[in-house]
Amino acid sequence: MDCLPNEEAQKLIREILSNGSVIFPDHARKQMADRNYTVPDVKYILKTGNVTGSEKHKNTYRYNVHGEDLEGHPGIVVTAVVSKAKMVIVTVKGGV
């Protein structure tokens, strides 16, 4: 997939979240645990946060989604949009 403008990426991420497949690899789950984020926290950030930037990594683009978790703590979810129906959670950064 080509790089999307932030607003389009945000819309696609929310569509995938609602109707597609969200993959949480071991690395992302470890980062989540280390930073006290749950799957519902990450999904909430993706649902309500804002895409603030992107970077190319190999053949995909990674998008930074800034938002707040369910308790109102700031965080960033880095996600790779693989297709219009699938994304992979790369990592989660807290307290930013």
Summary of the structure (lengths in Angstrom):
residues: 96
radius of gyration: 11.9
end to end distance: 28.2
largest distance: 34.6
contacts: 305
relative contact order: 0.26
helix: 34%
strand: 41%
